[in-house]
Amino acid sequence: MAMVSLSSEGKTNPLVAGYAGAVVTVLIWATWVLATRHTAATPLGTIDIGLIRYGVPALLLAPVWLRTGLLPNPVPARLVVVMVAGAGALFFQVTAAALHTTPAAPGGILLGGSMPLATALIGITLFGERPDRMRLAGLAAIVAGVVILLAASLQKSGMTMTGFLLLPLGAVLWAGFTHAFRRSGLSALEGAALIAVWSFLIHLVLAALFGTHLGEASLPDLALQVTSQGILSGLIATFAYGTAIRTLGGSQAAAFTAITPVLATLGGAVFLGESFGAAEITAALVVGAGVALSTGVLSPKR
């Protein structure tokens, strides 16, 4: 919560809050990729994980969505739909289904690497955004780094057709959320609450239709998912990313998501015993430079 109060202390503090929110988001997302992949070895299905991911923040943020209502006025209903689909139930079901059948490293690379590109393309084609040469160079570097990582990863572990189809779709959904939230006028906390409660309600309907396996999971598995999905990803990361969008802008905030594949690959090396060599180091440097350029840090001041 402390990040929101920074905006009243000076002109530079909101940028600090935005960068901090973006960094927190990618750190959590890197662990989310690994935690979601881990559930493939447990009785928990995507509906079960969705109930946890959105049920925890829906409960904790109940005072917020009870105050704003499920359709806050004067936010257009279409923006609410895009936000809930892009960062809520549909996004989660698409990406979780893909990660259940795709190795964590290439899955994280394809999802996280596609997000900034999809966000930039939507901004350019639909909203008339005109990134300068530095930001375009940054996007090109991100794409190059992701290609290096993906090529190296595919040599070690296979990518399923499900992953190839669904993960870019998930990136497009998230890009839609990024632009919709920026235009909604909602605060980061209000956006997180709205996405959580609607997505939880949707998952309750899915559980009623298709059943749930929550009772079959062990307590350690449930505790891991409550922490990684509900508290970290569902609550903290959604709030942090909303803060980044509010202060940096949609395309600039989304550029940070390209760091997620690098961190996921590092996590795979540390926690899963996967190899980490020259290709991964090169990709990390290239993506890091691309993110720096894409955020506009080195762009000419207007």
C-alpha positions in Angstrom: 0.0 0.0 0.0 2.9 2.3 0.7 3.6 2.8 -3.0 0.3 4.7 -3.5 1.2 7.4 -1.0 4.4 8.3 -2.8 2.5 10.3 -5.4 2.0 13.2 -3.0 5.6 13.7 -2.0 7.2 14.9 -5.2 7.4 14.6 -9.0 10.0 11.9 -9.0 8.4 9.6 -6.4 5.6 8.3 -8.6 8.2 7.0 -11.1 9.9 5.3 -8.2 6.6 3.7 -7.3 6.0 2.6 -10.9 9.4 1.0 -11.3 9.1 -0.7 -7.9 5.7 -2.0 -8.9 7.0 -3.4 -12.2 10.0 -5.1 -10.5 7.8 -6.6 -7.8 5.5 -7.9 -10.5 8.1 -9.7 -12.6 9.7 -11.2 -9.5 6.3 -12.7 -8.4 5.5 -13.8 -12.0 8.7 -15.8 -12.2 7.7 -17.8 -9.2 4.1 -18.1 -10.4 5.3 -19.8 -13.6 7.2 -22.4 -11.5 4.3 -22.8 -9.0 1.7 -23.3 -11.7 3.9 -25.8 -13.6 4.3 -27.7 -10.2 0.6 -28.2 -9.9 0.7 -30.6 -12.9 2.1 -33.1 -10.5 -0.7 -32.6 -7.9 -4.4 -33.4 -7.9 -5.2 -29.7 -8.4 -6.6 -28.7 -11.7 -6.8 -25.3 -13.3 -10.3 -24.6 -11.8 -9.0 -25.4 -8.3 -6.0 -23.1 -8.7 -8.3 -20.4 -10.1 -10.5 -20.6 -7.0 -7.4 -20.1 -4.8 -5.8 -17.4 -7.0 -8.9 -15.2 -7.0 -10.7 -16.3 -3.9 -8.0 -15.1 -1.5 -7.7 -11.5 -2.9 -11.5 -11.4 -3.3 -11.9 -12.0 0.4 -9.1 -9.7 1.5 -10.3 -6.9 -0.8 -14.0 -7.2 0.0 -14.2 -3.7 1.5 -12.9 -2.3 -1.8 -15.3 -4.0 -4.2 -18.2 -3.7 -1.8 -17.6 0.1 -1.9 -17.1 0.4 -5.7 -19.7 -2.2 -6.7 -19.2 -4.9 -9.3 -19.7 -2.4 -12.1 -18.1 0.8 -10.9 -19.7 4.0 -12.2 -18.7 5.6 -14.6 -16.3 2.9 -15.8 -17.8 1.5 -19.1 -18.9 -2.1 -18.8 -16.8 -3.1 -21.8 -13.6 -2.0 -20.0 -14.6 -4.2 -17.0 -15.1 -7.2 -19.3 -11.7 -6.7 -21.0 -10.0 -6.2 -17.6 -11.6 -9.4 -16.1 -10.9 -11.4 -19.2 -7.4 -10.1 -19.7 -6.0 -10.5 -16.2 -8.7 -12.7 -14.6 -10.6 -15.9 -15.2 -10.0 -16.3 -19.0 -6.4 -15.3 -18.9 -5.7 -17.7 -16.0 -7.5 -20.7 -17.6 -5.7 -20.2 -20.9 -2.2 -19.8 -19.4 -2.6 -22.4 -16.7 -3.8 -25.0 -19.2 -0.7 -24.2 -21.4 1.7 -24.4 -18.4 0.3 -27.7 -17.3 1.5 -29.3 -20.5 4.6 -27.1 -21.3 8.0 -27.1 -19.5 8.4 -24.1 -17.2 11.3 -22.4 -19.0 10.0 -22.3 -22.6 6.5 -21.6 -21.3 7.6 -18.6 -19.3 9.7 -17.3 -22.2 6.9 -17.5 -24.7 4.3 -15.9 -22.3 6.4 -13.2 -20.7 8.3 -12.4 -23.9 5.0 -11.9 -25.9 3.4 -9.5 -23.5 5.4 -6.4 -24.2 5.2 -6.9 -27.9 1.4 -7.5 -27.8 0.9 -4.4 -25.6 3.0 -2.2 -27.9 1.3 -3.5 -31.1 -2.2 -2.8 -29.6 -1.1 0.6 -28.5 0.2 1.5 -31.9 -2.7 0.0 -34.0 -5.7 0.9 -31.8 -4.6 3.9 -29.8 -2.2 5.7 -32.1 0.8 5.4 -29.8 4.0 6.4 -31.5 7.1 5.0 -29.7 10.3 6.7 -30.4 13.4 5.1 -31.9 14.8 4.2 -28.5 11.7 2.4 -27.5 11.4 0.6 -30.8 15.0 -0.5 -30.4 14.2 -1.8 -27.0 11.3 -3.9 -28.3 13.5 -5.3 -31.0 16.1 -6.2 -28.3 13.4 -7.9 -26.2 12.3 -10.0 -29.2 15.9 -10.9 -29.9 16.5 -12.0 -26.3 13.4 -14.0 -26.2 14.2 -15.8 -29.5 17.7 -16.7 -28.0 16.1 -18.0 -24.8 13.4 -19.9 -26.7 15.9 -21.5 -29.1 18.2 -22.6 -26.3 15.2 -23.9 -24.2 13.7 -25.9 -27.1 17.0 -27.7 -27.6 16.8 -29.0 -24.0 13.0 -29.5 -23.5 10.1 -29.7 -25.9 7.4 -27.1 -26.4 3.9 -28.5 -26.9 1.5 -27.3 -29.6 -0.9 -26.3 -26.7 1.8 -24.0 -25.4 2.5 -22.4 -28.8 -1.2 -21.6 -29.3 -2.3 -20.6 -25.9 0.6 -18.7 -24.4 0.6 -16.0 -27.1 -3.2 -15.8 -26.7 -2.6 -15.2 -23.0 -0.1 -12.4 -23.8 -2.7 -10.7 -26.0 -5.3 -11.0 -23.2 -2.9 -9.4 -20.7 -2.1 -6.6 -23.2 -5.8 -5.9 -23.5 -6.1 -5.7 -19.7 -3.1 -3.3 -19.6 -4.7 -0.8 -22.0 -8.2 -1.2 -20.5 -7.1 -0.6 -17.0 -5.1 2.5 -18.0 -8.3 4.0 -19.4 -10.6 2.9 -16.7 -9.8 5.5 -14.1 -9.6 2.9 -11.4 -6.9 2.9 -8.8 -4.5 -0.1 -8.6 -6.3 -1.4 -5.6 -9.8 -1.0 -7.1 -8.7 -2.8 -10.3 -7.2 -5.7 -8.3 -10.4 -6.0 -6.3 -12.7 -5.9 -9.3 -10.7 -8.6 -11.2 -10.5 -10.8 -8.1 -14.2 -10.8 -7.3 -15.5 -11.3 -10.8 -12.9 -14.1 -11.5 -13.7 -15.8 -8.3 -17.4 -15.8 -9.1 -16.7 -17.2 -12.6 -14.6 -20.0 -11.0 -17.3 -20.8 -8.6 -19.6 -21.4 -11.6 -16.9 -23.6 -13.3 -16.5 -25.6 -10.1 -20.2 -26.2 -9.9 -20.3 -27.4 -13.5 -17.1 -29.5 -13.6 -16.3 -30.2 -10.0 -13.2 -29.5 -7.8 -10.3 -31.5 -6.4 -9.3 -29.2 -3.6 -10.1 -31.9 -1.0 -7.7 -34.3 -2.6 -4.6 -32.0 -2.3 -2.1 -32.2 0.5 -1.8 -29.3 3.0 1.7 -28.4 1.7 0.5 -28.2 -1.9 -2.5 -26.0 -0.8 -0.2 -23.8 1.3 2.1 -23.3 -1.7 -0.7 -22.3 -4.0 -2.4 -20.0 -1.4 0.9 -18.2 -1.0 2.1 -18.1 -4.7 -1.3 -17.8 -6.4 -3.6 -16.1 -3.9 -1.4 -13.7 -2.0 1.6 -13.1 -4.3 0.1 -13.3 -7.8 -3.6 -12.6 -7.3 -3.2 -9.8 -4.8 0.3 -8.2 -4.6 1.3 -8.6 -8.3 -2.0 -7.4 -9.6 -1.8 -4.3 -7.4 1.9 -3.7 -8.2 1.3 -4.0 -11.9 -1.6 -1.6 -11.7 0.6 0.9 -9.9 3.2 0.5 -12.7 0.6 1.2 -15.4 -0.7 4.2 -13.6 2.7 5.9 -13.3 4.8 4.5 -16.3 2.0 4.0 -18.9 0.8 0.7 -20.4 3.5 -0.1 -22.9 6.3 0.9 -20.6 5.0 -1.1 -17.7 4.4 -4.1 -20.0 8.1 -3.9 -21.1 9.2 -5.2 -17.7 7.3 -8.4 -18.2 10.1 -9.5 -20.6 12.3 -9.9 -17.5 10.0 -12.7 -16.3 11.4 -15.3 -18.8 15.0 -14.6 -17.7 14.1 -15.0 -14.0 12.0 -18.1 -14.8 15.0 -19.6 -16.6 17.3 -18.7 -13.6 14.7 -20.3 -11.3 14.7 -23.4 -13.3 18.4 -23.7 -13.1 18.5 -23.1 -9.3 15.4 -25.0 -8.2 14.8 -27.5 -10.9 18.4 -28.4 -11.8 18.1 -27.2 -15.4 21.3 -26.1 -17.2 22.3 -22.4 -17.6 24.9 -21.4 -20.1 26.1 -18.8 -22.5 22.8 -18.5 -24.4 20.9 -17.7 -21.2 23.5 -15.2 -20.1 23.4 -13.5 -23.5 19.7 -13.4 -23.6 19.5 -11.9 -20.1 21.8 -9.1 -21.1 19.9 -8.4 -24.4 16.5 -8.5 -22.7 17.8 -6.3 -19.8 19.0 -3.7 -22.3 15.7 -3.9 -24.2 13.6 -3.3 -21.1 15.7 -0.3 -20.2 15.2 1.2 -23.7 11.5 0.3 -23.8 10.7 2.1 -20.6 11.9 5.4 -22.1 14.7 6.0 -19.7 17.1 6.9 -22.5 14.6 8.5 -24.8 14.9 12.2 -25.6 12.8 14.4 -23.3 9.9 16.2 -25.0 
